Amino acid sequence: MSAPATHPLDAPLREHNALLASSGVALRLERRGQRLALRGPLPCRQGGSRLVVQRISLGYPADAAGLDQASTALRRVVQQLQQQSFCWSQWGGSSKPPSTVGVPAPSEAAAAIERFERGFFNDPRRRRNPAGARTTWTSAYLPYLRRLRRWAAEQPQPLATPLLEAVLESYPLASRSRQQCGTALAALARAETIALPDDWADRAGGYGLHAAQFRQLPSDTQILEWIERIPNPGWRLAYGLMATYGLRNHEVFFTDLSALGRGGDRVIRVLPTSKTGEHQVWPFQPEWVERFELPRLGEARTLLPPVSTDLRHTTLQQVGRRVAEQFRRYNLPLTPYDLRHAWAVRTIHIGLPDTVAARMMGHSVAIHTRTYHHWITRRDQQQAVDAALARARAA
């Protein structure tokens, strides 16, 4: 059997859509017979702010001139979406919702999510740490799967790539929620054997400390100054632990602090019940152990605030939220995670290997490198410059 004939415009369309994908635009141009159309997440025809994967029939001919006209139209649509001025009446649309003839029942997505949830909690690796698994599910998966289920129910679509793309594109570019959504939907897609686009990871990425956040990280001097704004001695100790050891919010209350006591080596141990399991952490800066009076916790960890840690009645996420609430209550000009990020950057400047720092922080080297790429790149470049200058002086 001979291969289907290709159209002269197919290759230019692929190149054009690849450029759109690389620039973060979710819309695509496509050829439908001898005419061009636009397809991607667009406002629901029934109203509201929700985006649904739909098509605009542009009517331009499938030739080079038509591609130029279609590209111009796509730029107009993108601009209108950004300015929230998009209106279907300007694009030959009506208020009639897209046809749902032949579309599977909306329960398809719900059933897939239920299967995925069962598989998630039946994973032997997660069954070893049920509290951590429950926290991961409720914070890193459930919010995004709920949105997927809601979209599939309100605008019935088959559980396929276009629906997953629409849900992903509903989150802002370069946001943490978009990155987490991409991870959750990719896991579901693997479980349901749904093929995702090759650029899925790039489109879902962008989480990290972007340029606006570089300026917000507190300096060591500010960290030492701002603790004075906390009147409660227990919360001062919690602040000191996070600043000195780079702990997550909830890890303050799920850590073996005995090494802070008399004769201890000051290396604390995050307990297996935490989000990412057991790991050891060294202090940076070491002198802050005494500065923040942390040795007192080695003798009596009850000096920490009375926060419930019974995971039969609470979750790691709720414990962490309690810490964040206290920071806001004291009007601190930083978040708990700012202390963690500042600790990580401190280890980079000191020259601690990224693999070691990542292990202490309880995450992968890939996440560590992506999150702290700016500082790691600067350190590596500085080391290369220093080595080059040393060779030049020696010559």
Secondary structure, 3 states (H helix, E strand, C coil): CCCCCCCCCHHHHHHHHHHHHHCCCCCEEEEECCEEEEEEEEECCCCCCCEEEEEEEEEEECCHHHHHHHHHHHHHHHHHHHHCCCCHHHHCCCCCCCCCCCCCCCHHHHHHHHHHHHHHHHCHHHHCCHHHHHHHHHHHHHHHHHHHHHHHHHCCCCCCHHHHHHHHHCCCCCCHHHHHHHHHHHHHHHHCCCCCCCCHHHHHCCCCCCHHHHCCCCCHHHHHHHHHHCCCHHHHHHHHHHHHHCCCCHHHHCEECHHHCCCCCCCEEECCCCCCCCEEECCCCCCHHHHCCCHHHHHCHHHCCCCCCCCCCCCHHHHHHHHHHHHHHCCCCCCHHHHHHHHHHHHHHHCCCHHHHHHHHCCCHHHHHHHCHHHHHHHHHHHHHHHHHHHHHHC
